[in-house]
Amino acid sequence: MGWNPVLKTRMDDPELVSMVAKSYESLGLSEKALQVLAVDFGIGVNKGFYAPESELYLAQLYFKSNRYYETHRTLDLMRESNLPRDLMAKITFLEAQTFLAEGDLKAAKSLFEKTAQTEEFRTQSYVALGILARQAGDCETAVAHLRPTVLPVEGNATDDPLAFLYLSQCLGETGEFALAAEVAEALQLVSSNPDEIQHAQYLQAKFAGADSVSMQA
């Protein structure tokens, strides 16, 4: 058990339980954090607690540990309660991420389209939708979603390397060579992956020369 039994019987504040769990997670003890929430105090099933924030944190921990069934189950249990309005977008976004991790792209896309309408998750949702569109071979839609998150490069809203990579590729495929080269150059600054950096250098060299060739033609 994560708690002294005497202390456990006197704990009636689920926010304190979350604080303890987060302390365990900050130490790299994610399984211990899960035990505090799900086993020691039964967050998510213990109806003696009204703990929507703690329940969401439990679902996030399940997601981080790739336990997607438990993630869905926890979110479903949350919906049985009277939830604060400000948690609904967080729940929907986490569910979209879970469907994406499971490979259910249709369900993920539908939920990301909903969270793209919220201020809190607009950027992350557009990035996810753009990546999904690129992977489906739809460069026009990918550019429409990714351009607002990456450009202008000086004040981009995301630092997701995949967003830069796919936007550069799609801009090049649609003939915007100079911009594609600029995004490829920016990718080298946001990525620490040697393969991504090498690919970015290739794209930059390819598209920087393509613009002048296109003009001559």
MDTraj code that builds the backbone (N, CA, C; nanometers):
import mdtraj as md
import numpy as np

residues = "MET GLY TRP ASN PRO VAL LEU LYS THR ARG MET ASP ASP PRO GLU LEU VAL SER MET VAL ALA LYS SER TYR GLU SER LEU GLY LEU SER GLU LYS ALA LEU GLN VAL LEU ALA VAL ASP PHE GLY ILE GLY VAL ASN LYS GLY PHE TYR ALA PRO GLU SER GLU LEU TYR LEU ALA GLN LEU TYR PHE LYS SER ASN ARG TYR TYR GLU THR HIS ARG THR LEU ASP LEU MET ARG GLU SER ASN LEU PRO ARG ASP LEU MET ALA LYS ILE THR PHE LEU GLU ALA GLN THR PHE LEU ALA GLU GLY ASP LEU LYS ALA ALA LYS SER LEU PHE GLU LYS THR ALA GLN THR GLU GLU PHE ARG THR GLN SER TYR VAL ALA LEU GLY ILE LEU ALA ARG GLN ALA GLY ASP CYS GLU THR ALA VAL ALA HIS LEU ARG PRO THR VAL LEU PRO VAL GLU GLY ASN ALA THR ASP ASP PRO LEU ALA PHE LEU TYR LEU SER GLN CYS LEU GLY GLU THR GLY GLU PHE ALA LEU ALA ALA GLU VAL ALA GLU ALA LEU GLN LEU VAL SER SER ASN PRO ASP GLU ILE GLN HIS ALA GLN TYR LEU GLN ALA LYS PHE ALA GLY ALA ASP SER VAL SER MET GLN ALA".split()
xyz = np.array([
    [0.0839, -0.1195, 0.0000],
    [0.0000, 0.0000, 0.0000],
    [0.0879, 0.1251, 0.0000],
    [0.0366, 0.2292, -0.0622],
    [0.1137, 0.3523, -0.0682],
    [0.0955, 0.4397, 0.0541],
    [0.0026, 0.4018, 0.1432],
    [-0.0277, 0.4862, 0.2579],
    [-0.0343, 0.4028, 0.3850],
    [-0.0025, 0.4677, 0.4948],
    [-0.0285, 0.4077, 0.6249],
    [-0.1805, 0.3914, 0.6400],
    [-0.2291, 0.2737, 0.6773],
    [-0.3746, 0.2499, 0.6868],
    [-0.4473, 0.3512, 0.7731],
    [-0.3838, 0.3978, 0.8808],
    [-0.4480, 0.4959, 0.9690],
    [-0.4692, 0.6268, 0.8952],
    [-0.3686, 0.6704, 0.8209],
    [-0.3790, 0.7948, 0.7442],
    [-0.4842, 0.7811, 0.6347],
    [-0.4882, 0.6657, 0.5724],
    [-0.5828, 0.6440, 0.4631],
    [-0.7269, 0.6623, 0.5086],
    [-0.7599, 0.6151, 0.6259],
    [-0.8987, 0.6243, 0.6732],
    [-0.9380, 0.7684, 0.7056],
    [-0.8420, 0.8566, 0.7181],
    [-0.8717, 0.9957, 0.7531],
    [-0.8583, 1.0908, 0.6337],
    [-0.8168, 1.0390, 0.5210],
    [-0.7994, 1.1220, 0.4016],
    [-0.9331, 1.1324, 0.3295],
    [-0.9859, 1.2532, 0.3178],
    [-1.1120, 1.2710, 0.2476],
    [-1.1042, 1.3811, 0.1416],
    [-0.9839, 1.4167, 0.1024],
    [-0.9655, 1.5210, 0.0012],
    [-0.8950, 1.4613, -0.1202],
    [-0.9678, 1.4345, -0.2297],
    [-0.9059, 1.3714, -0.3469],
    [-0.7981, 1.4570, -0.4124],
    [-0.8017, 1.5894, -0.3894],
    [-0.6964, 1.6743, -0.4454],
    [-0.5619, 1.6427, -0.3807],
    [-0.5636, 1.6114, -0.2519],
    [-0.4398, 1.5733, -0.1837],
    [-0.3882, 1.4400, -0.2366],
    [-0.4813, 1.3498, -0.2674],
    [-0.4417, 1.2209, -0.3249],
    [-0.3696, 1.2435, -0.4571],
    [-0.4225, 1.3335, -0.5405],
    [-0.3584, 1.3638, -0.6690],
    [-0.2200, 1.4238, -0.6488],
    [-0.2062, 1.5088, -0.5489],
    [-0.0759, 1.5701, -0.5219],
    [0.0272, 1.4644, -0.4874],
    [-0.0126, 1.3673, -0.4075],
    [0.0791, 1.2590, -0.3715],
    [0.1142, 1.1762, -0.4953],
    [0.0120, 1.1439, -0.5770],
    [0.0368, 1.0659, -0.6986],
    [0.1309, 1.1394, -0.7927],
    [0.1105, 1.2698, -0.8077],
    [0.1975, 1.3482, -0.8958],
    [0.3405, 1.3537, -0.8430],
    [0.3549, 1.3522, -0.7120],
    [0.4890, 1.3484, -0.6531],
    [0.5588, 1.2179, -0.6885],
    [0.4850, 1.1075, -0.6808],
    [0.5424, 0.9791, -0.7216],
    [0.5819, 0.9822, -0.8700],
    [0.4933, 1.0367, -0.9537],
    [0.5228, 1.0398, -1.0971],
    [0.6456, 1.1256, -1.1263],
    [0.6609, 1.2369, -1.0551],
    [0.7762, 1.3240, -1.0767],
    [0.9080, 1.2544, -1.0418],
    [0.8982, 1.1517, -0.9590],
    [1.0158, 1.0727, -0.9217],
    [1.0368, 0.9550, -1.0170],
    [0.9523, 0.9465, -1.1194],
    [0.9629, 0.8363, -1.2148],
    [0.8904, 0.7114, -1.1703],
    [0.8064, 0.7234, -1.0671],
    [0.7352, 0.6068, -1.0125],
    [0.5895, 0.6093, -1.0595],
    [0.5706, 0.5927, -1.1905],
    [0.4352, 0.6022, -1.2470],
    [0.3435, 0.4934, -1.1954],
    [0.3959, 0.3713, -1.1808],
    [0.3124, 0.2623, -1.1305],
    [0.2674, 0.2884, -0.9872],
    [0.3553, 0.3500, -0.9082],
    [0.3192, 0.3850, -0.7706],
    [0.2105, 0.4921, -0.7704],
    [0.2218, 0.5870, -0.8641],
    [0.1194, 0.6907, -0.8762],
    [-0.0154, 0.6285, -0.9110],
    [-0.0143, 0.5326, -1.0032],
    [-0.1371, 0.4625, -1.0389],
    [-0.1944, 0.3873, -0.9190],
    [-0.1067, 0.3259, -0.8397],
    [-0.1532, 0.2491, -0.7242],
    [-0.2215, 0.3394, -0.6224],
    [-0.1631, 0.4566, -0.5994],
    [-0.2227, 0.5501, -0.5030],
    [-0.3634, 0.5869, -0.5459],
    [-0.3813, 0.6165, -0.6750],
    [-0.5115, 0.6608, -0.7239],
    [-0.6118, 0.5464, -0.7357],
    [-0.5701, 0.4394, -0.8048],
    [-0.6656, 0.3346, -0.8422],
    [-0.6840, 0.2276, -0.7353],
    [-0.5778, 0.1961, -0.6613],
    [-0.5840, 0.0858, -0.5646],
    [-0.6060, 0.1381, -0.4224],
    [-0.5184, 0.2260, -0.3791],
    [-0.5264, 0.2722, -0.2403],
    [-0.6551, 0.3495, -0.2124],
    [-0.6969, 0.4326, -0.3098],
    [-0.8138, 0.5166, -0.2851],
    [-0.9282, 0.4929, -0.3815],
    [-0.9104, 0.4050, -0.4777],
    [-1.0202, 0.3693, -0.5665],
    [-1.0766, 0.4863, -0.6445],
    [-0.9901, 0.5811, -0.6808],
    [-1.0364, 0.6939, -0.7624],
    [-1.0960, 0.6380, -0.8920],
    [-1.2124, 0.6875, -0.9282],
    [-1.2792, 0.6393, -1.0487],
    [-1.3917, 0.5422, -1.0178],
    [-1.3807, 0.4717, -0.9061],
    [-1.4881, 0.3778, -0.8682],
    [-1.5397, 0.4051, -0.7264],
    [-1.4602, 0.4748, -0.6478],
    [-1.5021, 0.5074, -0.5115],
    [-1.5983, 0.6254, -0.5154],
    [-1.7274, 0.5974, -0.5029],
    [-1.8270, 0.7031, -0.5127],
    [-1.8327, 0.7909, -0.3873],
    [-1.7493, 0.7576, -0.2884],
    [-1.7387, 0.8445, -0.1725],
    [-1.6612, 0.9714, -0.2042],
    [-1.5871, 0.9694, -0.3139],
    [-1.5120, 1.0851, -0.3595],
    [-1.5814, 1.1472, -0.4795],
    [-1.5940, 1.2786, -0.4822],
    [-1.6255, 1.3490, -0.6064],
    [-1.4932, 1.4055, -0.6542],
    [-1.4319, 1.3376, -0.7504],
    [-1.2924, 1.3682, -0.7835],
    [-1.2677, 1.3725, -0.9339],
    [-1.3378, 1.4581, -1.0094],
    [-1.3199, 1.4586, -1.1547],
    [-1.1769, 1.4895, -1.1997],
    [-1.1098, 1.5835, -1.1325],
    [-0.9710, 1.6160, -1.1697],
    [-0.8792, 1.4964, -1.1454],
    [-0.9001, 1.4294, -1.0333],
    [-0.8186, 1.3124, -1.0012],
    [-0.8483, 1.1968, -1.0962],
    [-0.9757, 1.1828, -1.1356],
    [-1.0133, 1.0785, -1.2304],
    [-0.9482, 1.1032, -1.3662],
    [-0.9462, 1.2294, -1.4087],
    [-0.8817, 1.2628, -1.5356],
    [-0.7322, 1.2341, -1.5283],
    [-0.6711, 1.2683, -1.4161],
    [-0.5284, 1.2397, -1.3991],
    [-0.5022, 1.0893, -1.4043],
    [-0.5914, 1.0103, -1.3440],
    [-0.5784, 0.8649, -1.3504],
    [-0.5861, 0.8169, -1.4954],
    [-0.6804, 0.8697, -1.5726],
    [-0.6933, 0.8318, -1.7135],
    [-0.5676, 0.8695, -1.7913],
    [-0.5102, 0.9848, -1.7600],
    [-0.3870, 1.0275, -1.8268],
    [-0.2703, 0.9342, -1.7940],
    [-0.2641, 0.8886, -1.6692],
    [-0.1592, 0.7945, -1.6302],
    [-0.1764, 0.6612, -1.7029],
    [-0.3003, 0.6154, -1.7146],
    [-0.3245, 0.4924, -1.7894],
    [-0.2792, 0.5093, -1.9345],
    [-0.3093, 0.6238, -1.9930],
    [-0.2707, 0.6493, -2.1322],
    [-0.1182, 0.6480, -2.1469],
    [-0.0497, 0.7143, -2.0551],
    [0.0967, 0.7206, -2.0616],
    [0.1606, 0.5826, -2.0481],
    [0.0919, 0.4919, -1.9796],
    [0.1455, 0.3564, -1.9615],
    [0.0911, 0.2594, -2.0672],
    [0.0270, 0.3158, -2.1722],
    [-0.0253, 0.2365, -2.2854],
    [-0.1348, 0.1383, -2.2442],
    [-0.2062, 0.1707, -2.1382],
    [-0.3179, 0.0863, -2.0929],
    [-0.4480, 0.1517, -2.1405],
    [-0.4745, 0.1318, -2.2694],
    [-0.5811, 0.2080, -2.3342],
    [-0.7206, 0.1634, -2.2920],
    [-0.7364, 0.0350, -2.2629],
    [-0.8673, -0.0110, -2.2156],
    [-0.9051, 0.0617, -2.0874],
    [-0.8094, 0.0706, -1.9939],
    [-0.8357, 0.1385, -1.8679],
    [-0.8582, 0.2878, -1.8889],
    [-0.7890, 0.3453, -1.9894],
    [-0.8114, 0.4873, -2.0198],
    [-0.9565, 0.5101, -2.0599],
    [-1.0047, 0.4300, -2.1570],
    [-1.1435, 0.4434, -2.2015],
    [-1.2401, 0.4184, -2.0859],
    [-1.2124, 0.3145, -2.0072],
    [-1.3031, 0.2785, -1.8970],
    [-1.3128, 0.3929, -1.7963],
    [-1.1998, 0.4531, -1.7633],
    [-1.2010, 0.5636, -1.6675],
    [-1.2778, 0.6833, -1.7215],
    [-1.2577, 0.7144, -1.8494],
    [-1.3298, 0.8267, -1.9104],
    [-1.4799, 0.7986, -1.9163],
    [-1.5162, 0.6731, -1.9447],
    [-1.6582, 0.6371, -1.9477],
    [-1.7219, 0.6521, -1.8096],
    [-1.6481, 0.6116, -1.7058],
    [-1.6989, 0.6267, -1.5691],
    [-1.7149, 0.7739, -1.5323],
    [-1.6230, 0.8561, -1.5821],
    [-1.6314, 0.9996, -1.5537],
    [-1.7601, 1.0583, -1.6089],
    [-1.8003, 1.0122, -1.7245],
    [-1.9187, 1.0683, -1.7897],
    [-2.0479, 1.0354, -1.7138],
    [-2.0387, 0.9422, -1.6216],
    [-2.1568, 0.9096, -1.5415],
    [-2.1802, 1.0121, -1.4308],
    [-2.0821, 1.1000, -1.4098],
    [-2.0930, 1.2019, -1.3050],
    [-2.1278, 1.3372, -1.3670],
    [-2.1607, 1.4313, -1.2812],
    [-2.1869, 1.5676, -1.3241],
    [-2.0529, 1.6405, -1.3337],
    [-1.9965, 1.6449, -1.4528],
    [-1.8607, 1.6943, -1.4709],
    [-1.8558, 1.8458, -1.4878],
    [-1.7500, 1.9087, -1.4378],
    [-1.7300, 2.0519, -1.4644],
    [-1.7145, 2.0752, -1.6150],
    [-1.7702, 2.1824, -1.6640],
    [-1.7690, 2.2109, -1.8073],
    [-1.6268, 2.2215, -1.8631],
    [-1.5347, 2.2767, -1.7805],
    [-1.3996, 2.2992, -1.8312],
    [-1.3203, 2.1690, -1.8491],
    [-1.3744, 2.0553, -1.8021],
    [-1.3046, 1.9279, -1.8199],
    [-1.3440, 1.8569, -1.9491],
    [-1.4533, 1.8976, -2.0108],
    [-1.5048, 1.8233, -2.1249],
    [-1.4059, 1.8205, -2.2415],
    [-1.3433, 1.9338, -2.2712],
    [-1.2454, 1.9375, -2.3812],
    [-1.1250, 1.8495, -2.3495],
    [-1.0821, 1.8498, -2.2227],
    [-0.9684, 1.7660, -2.1825],
    [-1.0006, 1.6179, -2.2007],
    [-1.1225, 1.5799, -2.1636],
    [-1.1647, 1.4410, -2.1782],
    [-1.1693, 1.4010, -2.3253],
    [-1.2278, 1.4870, -2.4079],
    [-1.2399, 1.4574, -2.5510],
    [-1.1029, 1.4478, -2.6162],
    [-1.0108, 1.5372, -2.5801],
    [-0.8773, 1.5346, -2.6399],
    [-0.8023, 1.4089, -2.5993],
    [-0.8112, 1.3710, -2.4726],
    [-0.7440, 1.2487, -2.4275],
    [-0.8018, 1.1260, -2.4976],
    [-0.9330, 1.1253, -2.5176],
    [-0.9949, 1.0134, -2.5875],
    [-0.9486, 1.0079, -2.7327],
    [-0.9355, 1.1252, -2.7964],
    [-0.8853, 1.1302, -2.9338],
    [-0.7432, 1.0751, -2.9411],
    [-0.6586, 1.1143, -2.8464],
    [-0.5211, 1.0629, -2.8417],
    [-0.5199, 0.9106, -2.8244],
    [-0.6119, 0.8608, -2.7428],
    [-0.6176, 0.7168, -2.7170],
    [-0.6585, 0.6410, -2.8420],
    [-0.7613, 0.6900, -2.9118],
    [-0.8023, 0.6265, -3.0372],
    [-0.6875, 0.6294, -3.1385],
    [-0.6145, 0.7410, -3.1432],
    [-0.5019, 0.7523, -3.2359],
    [-0.3952, 0.6488, -3.2031],
    [-0.3633, 0.6335, -3.0750],
    [-0.2629, 0.5360, -3.0327],
    [-0.3067, 0.3931, -3.0641],
    [-0.4382, 0.3687, -3.0614],
    [-0.4913, 0.2359, -3.0912],
    [-0.5031, 0.2102, -3.2412],
    [-0.4841, 0.3141, -3.3216],
    [-0.4943, 0.2980, -3.4664],
    [-0.6336, 0.3176, -3.5218],
    [-0.7264, 0.3655, -3.4386],
    [-0.8619, 0.3938, -3.4855],
    [-0.8626, 0.5379, -3.5375],
    [-0.8159, 0.5557, -3.6615],
    [-0.7931, 0.6895, -3.7143],
    [-0.9233, 0.7652, -3.7397],
    [-1.0263, 0.6931, -3.7786],
    [-1.1548, 0.7583, -3.8049],
    [-1.2116, 0.8202, -3.6774],
    [-1.2106, 0.7442, -3.5691],
    [-1.2615, 0.7958, -3.4422],
    [-1.1749, 0.9101, -3.3911],
    [-1.0430, 0.8951, -3.4050],
    [-0.9508, 0.9996, -3.3604],
    [-0.9751, 1.1289, -3.4371],
    [-0.9883, 1.1188, -3.5685],
    [-1.0095, 1.2372, -3.6525],
    [-1.1383, 1.3096, -3.6128],
    [-1.2436, 1.2342, -3.5899],
    [-1.3713, 1.2944, -3.5520],
    [-1.3600, 1.3742, -3.4224],
    [-1.2874, 1.3207, -3.3247],
    [-1.2738, 1.3896, -3.1966],
    [-1.1771, 1.5072, -3.2055],
    [-1.0693, 1.4932, -3.2841],
    [-0.9770, 1.6058, -3.3011],
    [-1.0466, 1.7233, -3.3704],
    [-1.1406, 1.6941, -3.4588],
    [-1.2171, 1.8006, -3.5236],
    [-1.2998, 1.8780, -3.4203],
    [-1.3459, 1.8085, -3.3178],
    [-1.4213, 1.8759, -3.2111],
    [-1.3277, 1.9618, -3.1248],
    [-1.2152, 1.9042, -3.0841],
    [-1.1255, 1.9796, -2.9963],
    [-1.0539, 2.0924, -3.0701],
    [-1.0503, 2.0865, -3.2034],
    [-0.9920, 2.1961, -3.2809],
    [-1.0750, 2.3231, -3.2669],
    [-1.1994, 2.3085, -3.2225],
    [-1.2867, 2.4247, -3.2043],
    [-1.2679, 2.4896, -3.0669],
    [-1.1832, 2.4310, -2.9821],
    [-1.1595, 2.4859, -2.8492],
    [-1.0283, 2.5630, -2.8479],
    [-1.0226, 2.6633, -2.7647],
    [-0.9003, 2.7439, -2.7552],
    [-0.7860, 2.6620, -2.6947],
    [-0.8176, 2.5807, -2.5962],
    [-0.7138, 2.5077, -2.5228],
    [-0.6399, 2.4069, -2.6096],
    [-0.7111, 2.3402, -2.7009],
    [-0.6500, 2.2320, -2.7777],
    [-0.6471, 2.2590, -2.9287],
    [-0.6683, 2.3853, -2.9682],
    [-0.6757, 2.4169, -3.1108],
    [-0.5465, 2.3783, -3.1836],
    [-0.4340, 2.4257, -3.1336],
    [-0.3069, 2.4004, -3.2020],
    [-0.2757, 2.2521, -3.2090],
    [-0.2850, 2.1824, -3.0955],
    [-0.2535, 2.0397, -3.0920],
    [-0.3464, 1.9598, -3.1836],
    [-0.4715, 2.0026, -3.1907],
    [-0.5680, 1.9310, -3.2746],
    [-0.5399, 1.9534, -3.4226],
    [-0.5066, 2.0769, -3.4593],
    [-0.4735, 2.1040, -3.5988],
    [-0.3490, 2.0260, -3.6420],
    [-0.2509, 2.0166, -3.5529],
    [-0.1306, 1.9384, -3.5837],
    [-0.1683, 1.7918, -3.6066],
    [-0.2502, 1.7372, -3.5173],
    [-0.2917, 1.5973, -3.5312],
    [-0.3699, 1.5749, -3.6602],
    [-0.4612, 1.6666, -3.6924],
    [-0.5404, 1.6537, -3.8146],
    [-0.4529, 1.6673, -3.9387],
    [-0.3552, 1.7569, -3.9327],
    [-0.2645, 1.7732, -4.0460],
    [-0.1789, 1.6505, -4.0695],
    [-0.1300, 1.5921, -3.9610],
    [-0.0488, 1.4707, -3.9717],
    [-0.1321, 1.3563, -4.0278],
    [-0.2549, 1.3421, -3.9802],
    [-0.3430, 1.2374, -4.0311],
    [-0.3725, 1.2573, -4.1796],
    [-0.3938, 1.3821, -4.2201],
    [-0.4227, 1.4103, -4.3609],
    [-0.3027, 1.3769, -4.4485],
    [-0.1835, 1.4139, -4.4035],
    [-0.0621, 1.3843, -4.4802],
    [-0.0427, 1.2335, -4.4938],
    [-0.0649, 1.1617, -4.3843],
    [-0.0473, 1.0170, -4.3881],
    [-0.1509, 0.9499, -4.4776],
    [-0.2637, 1.0190, -4.4992],
    [-0.3673, 0.9669, -4.5897],
    [-0.3440, 1.0122, -4.7337],
    [-0.2364, 1.0903, -4.7561],
    [-0.2035, 1.1352, -4.8905],
    [-0.2764, 1.2605, -4.9347],
    [-0.3389, 1.3306, -4.8402],
    [-0.4152, 1.4510, -4.8726],
    [-0.3343, 1.5750, -4.8348],
    [-0.2482, 1.6199, -4.9268],
    [-0.1597, 1.7323, -4.8966],
    [-0.2351, 1.8643, -4.8846],
    [-0.3400, 1.8797, -4.9607],
    [-0.4162, 2.0051, -4.9553],
    [-0.4726, 2.0282, -4.8152],
    [-0.5327, 1.9233, -4.7579],
    [-0.5880, 1.9342, -4.6227],
    [-0.4764, 1.9452, -4.5195],
    [-0.3681, 1.8719, -4.5404],
    [-0.2551, 1.8784, -4.4477],
    [-0.1996, 2.0196, -4.4388],
    [-0.1826, 2.0843, -4.5527],
    [-0.1318, 2.2213, -4.5539],
    [-0.2302, 2.3148, -4.4836],
    [-0.3591, 2.2966, -4.5087],
    [-0.4604, 2.3825, -4.4465],
    [-0.4556, 2.3738, -4.2943],
    [-0.4280, 2.2542, -4.2414],
    [-0.4222, 2.2368, -4.0964],
    [-0.2870, 2.2765, -4.0384],
    [-0.1791, 2.2451, -4.1069],
    [-0.0457, 2.2649, -4.0497],
    [0.0089, 2.4054, -4.0691],
    [-0.0298, 2.4715, -4.1780],
    [0.0240, 2.6046, -4.2048],
    [0.0023, 2.7017, -4.0877],
    [-0.1187, 2.7084, -4.0289],
    [-0.1389, 2.8044, -3.9191],
    [-0.0583, 2.7724, -3.7937],
    [-0.0162, 2.6479, -3.7764],
    [0.0582, 2.6109, -3.6553],
    [0.2085, 2.6290, -3.6712],
    [0.2565, 2.6300, -3.7951],
    [0.4007, 2.6378, -3.8201],
    [0.4428, 2.7763, -3.8690],
    [0.3575, 2.8425, -3.9453],
    [0.3920, 2.9715, -4.0054],
    [0.3168, 3.0861, -3.9358],
    [0.3835, 3.2010, -3.9184],
    [0.5214, 3.2278, -3.9590],
    [0.6214, 3.1531, -3.8719],
    [0.7333, 3.1162, -3.9295],
    [0.8333, 3.0352, -3.8591],
    [0.8812, 3.1047, -3.7325],
    [0.8918, 3.2382, -3.7361],
    [0.9449, 3.3116, -3.6209],
    [0.8528, 3.3018, -3.4988],
    [0.7242, 3.2812, -3.5222],
    [0.6318, 3.2758, -3.4096],
    [0.5425, 3.1546, -3.4138],
    [0.5982, 3.0402, -3.4573],
    [0.5155, 2.9201, -3.4754],
    [0.4532, 2.8757, -3.3435],
    [0.3347, 2.8168, -3.3566],
    [0.2587, 2.7756, -3.2380],
    [0.2957, 2.6357, -3.1904],
    [0.3641, 2.5579, -3.2740],
    [0.4000, 2.4212, -3.2367],
    [0.5485, 2.3983, -3.2595],
    [0.6047, 2.3038, -3.1851],
    [0.7434, 2.2628, -3.2084],
    [0.7483, 2.1133, -3.2403],
    [0.6363, 2.0601, -3.2898],
    [0.6288, 1.9189, -3.3279],
    [0.7049, 1.8982, -3.4588],
    [0.8167, 1.8241, -3.4576],
    [0.8961, 1.8067, -3.5794],
    [0.8174, 1.7480, -3.6955],
    [0.7231, 1.6583, -3.6646],
    [0.6458, 1.5951, -3.7710],
    [0.5593, 1.6975, -3.8447],
    [0.5121, 1.7983, -3.7727],
    [0.4337, 1.9041, -3.8369],
    [0.5201, 1.9795, -3.9373],
    [0.6426, 2.0112, -3.9002],
    [0.7349, 2.0813, -3.9903],
    [0.7699, 1.9934, -4.1102],
    [0.7991, 1.8670, -4.0831],
    [0.8395, 1.7754, -4.1900],
    [0.7280, 1.7596, -4.2932],
    [0.6081, 1.7306, -4.2460],
    [0.4971, 1.7073, -4.3390],
    [0.4563, 1.8346, -4.4121],
    [0.4627, 1.9485, -4.3429],
    [0.4280, 2.0739, -4.4099],
    [0.5291, 2.1049, -4.5189],
    [0.6565, 2.0842, -4.4909],
    [0.7595, 2.1081, -4.5918],
    [0.7380, 2.0178, -4.7128],
    [0.7145, 1.8906, -4.6890],
    [0.6910, 1.7967, -4.7990],
    [0.5705, 1.8385, -4.8838],
    [0.4604, 1.8727, -4.8164],
    [0.3377, 1.9052, -4.8889],
    [0.3472, 2.0389, -4.9618],
    [0.4135, 2.1357, -4.9017],
    [0.4335, 2.2631, -4.9706],
    [0.5154, 2.2417, -5.0978],
    [0.6159, 2.1550, -5.0882],
    [0.6957, 2.1231, -5.2065],
    [0.6128, 2.0528, -5.3121],
    [0.5260, 1.9619, -5.2689],
    [0.4433, 1.8887, -5.3646],
    [0.3399, 1.9779, -5.4318],
    [0.3007, 2.0857, -5.3633],
    [0.2014, 2.1762, -5.4219],
    [0.2662, 2.2975, -5.4890],
    [0.3996, 2.2954, -5.5003],
    [0.4688, 2.3980, -5.5785],
    [0.5152, 2.5201, -5.5028],
    [0.4973, 2.5249, -5.3705],
    [0.5446, 2.6396, -5.2920],
    [0.6862, 2.6099, -5.2421],
    [0.7816, 2.6105, -5.3359],
    [0.9161, 2.5608, -5.3072],
    [0.9923, 2.6466, -5.2066],
    [0.9863, 2.7776, -5.2212],
    [1.0615, 2.8652, -5.1309],
    [1.0141, 2.8480, -4.9868],
    [0.8823, 2.8406, -4.9687],
    [0.8266, 2.8228, -4.8349],
    [0.8590, 2.6840, -4.7811],
    [0.8579, 2.5842, -4.8689],
    [0.8933, 2.4483, -4.8284],
    [1.0370, 2.4436, -4.7778],
    [1.1263, 2.5137, -4.8444],
    [1.2670, 2.5180, -4.8029],
    [1.2818, 2.5889, -4.6689],
    [1.2033, 2.6958, -4.6492],
    [1.2083, 2.7696, -4.5228],
    [1.1620, 2.6829, -4.4062],
    [1.0557, 2.6071, -4.4281],
    [1.0049, 2.5189, -4.3222],
    [1.1042, 2.4064, -4.2946],
    [1.1670, 2.3546, -4.3988],
    [1.2682, 2.2493, -4.3813],
    [1.3862, 2.3017, -4.3005],
    [1.4242, 2.4266, -4.3244],
    [1.5331, 2.4872, -4.2466],
    [1.4928, 2.4999, -4.0993],
    [1.3680, 2.5402, -4.0763],
    [1.3191, 2.5533, -3.9386],
    [1.3132, 2.4185, -3.8681],
    [1.2835, 2.3131, -3.9429],
    [1.2768, 2.1788, -3.8852],
    [1.4094, 2.1406, -3.8203],
    [1.5187, 2.1828, -3.8792],
    [1.6500, 2.1493, -3.8250],
    [1.6734, 2.2126, -3.6884],
    [1.5994, 2.3180, -3.6580],
    [1.6145, 2.3854, -3.5294],
    [1.5261, 2.3243, -3.4210],
    [1.4131, 2.2654, -3.4603],
    [1.3200, 2.2118, -3.3598],
    [1.3415, 2.0629, -3.3340],
    [1.4131, 1.9957, -3.4235],
    [1.4317, 1.8515, -3.4076],
    [1.5690, 1.8191, -3.3503],
    [1.5746, 1.7127, -3.2709],
    [1.7024, 1.6624, -3.2196],
    [1.7304, 1.5231, -3.2758],
    [1.6432, 1.4778, -3.3662],
    [1.6569, 1.3456, -3.4263],
    [1.7478, 1.3545, -3.5493],
    [1.8602, 1.2825, -3.5510],
    [1.9537, 1.2920, -3.6638],
    [1.8894, 1.2589, -3.7985],
    [1.8003, 1.1596, -3.8011],
    [1.7348, 1.1226, -3.9265],
    [1.6438, 1.2351, -3.9764],
    [1.5706, 1.2976, -3.8841],
    [1.4831, 1.4086, -3.9226],
    [1.5649, 1.5269, -3.9722],
    [1.6753, 1.5549, -3.9052],
    [1.7603, 1.6668, -3.9461],
    [1.8192, 1.6414, -4.0840],
    [1.8650, 1.5186, -4.1082],
    [1.9207, 1.4842, -4.2396],
    [1.8137, 1.4960, -4.3483],
    [1.6928, 1.4500, -4.3179],
    [1.5833, 1.4609, -4.4141],
    [1.5499, 1.6081, -4.4402],
    [1.5532, 1.6894, -4.3347],
    [1.5255, 1.8323, -4.3488],
    [1.6299, 1.8992, -4.4380],
    [1.7550, 1.8620, -4.4209],
    [1.8624, 1.9188, -4.5039],
    [1.8420, 1.8808, -4.6508],
    [1.7989, 1.7571, -4.6725],
    [1.7700, 1.7127, -4.8087],
    [1.6565, 1.7941, -4.8693],
    [1.5478, 1.8116, -4.7929],
    [1.4337, 1.8875, -4.8434],
    [1.4706, 2.0331, -4.8694],
    [1.5497, 2.0906, -4.7792],
    [1.5897, 2.2299, -4.7967],
    [1.6693, 2.2474, -4.9257],
    [1.7660, 2.1572, -4.9474],
    [1.8469, 2.1643, -5.0688],
    [1.7622, 2.1402, -5.1938],
    [1.6708, 2.0464, -5.1840],
    [1.5863, 2.0117, -5.2984],
    [1.4948, 2.1265, -5.3381],
    [1.4279, 2.1854, -5.2404],
    [1.3280, 2.2873, -5.2716],
    [1.3887, 2.4250, -5.2929],
    [1.5043, 2.4525, -5.2327],
    [1.5686, 2.5824, -5.2538],
    [1.6081, 2.5985, -5.3999],
    [1.6514, 2.4898, -5.4633],
    [1.6893, 2.4960, -5.6043],
    [1.5709, 2.4823, -5.6975],
    [1.4635, 2.4179, -5.6491],
    [1.3488, 2.3918, -5.7360],
    [1.2779, 2.5196, -5.7756],
    [1.2806, 2.6217, -5.6891],
    [1.2093, 2.7444, -5.7176],
    [1.2680, 2.8163, -5.8386],
    [1.4010, 2.8226, -5.8451],
    [1.4647, 2.8909, -5.9567],
    [1.4490, 2.8118, -6.0846],
    [1.4520, 2.6799, -6.0737],
    [1.4327, 2.5949, -6.1912],
    [1.2913, 2.6147, -6.2472],
    [1.1945, 2.6234, -6.1548],
    [1.0553, 2.6428, -6.1949],
    [1.0365, 2.7764, -6.2646],
    [1.0993, 2.8817, -6.2159],
    [1.0877, 3.0136, -6.2747],
    [1.1480, 3.0171, -6.4152],
    [1.2645, 2.9499, -6.4328],
    [1.3289, 2.9446, -6.5643],
    [1.2406, 2.8695, -6.6643],
    [1.1790, 2.7616, -6.6179],
    [1.0926, 2.6839, -6.7043],
    [0.9725, 2.7682, -6.7495],
])
top = md.Topology()
chain = top.add_chain()
for i, resn in enumerate(residues, 1):
    res = top.add_residue(resn, chain, resSeq=i)
    for name in ("N", "CA", "C"):
        top.add_atom(name, md.element.get_by_symbol(name[0]), res)
traj = md.Trajectory(xyz[None], top)
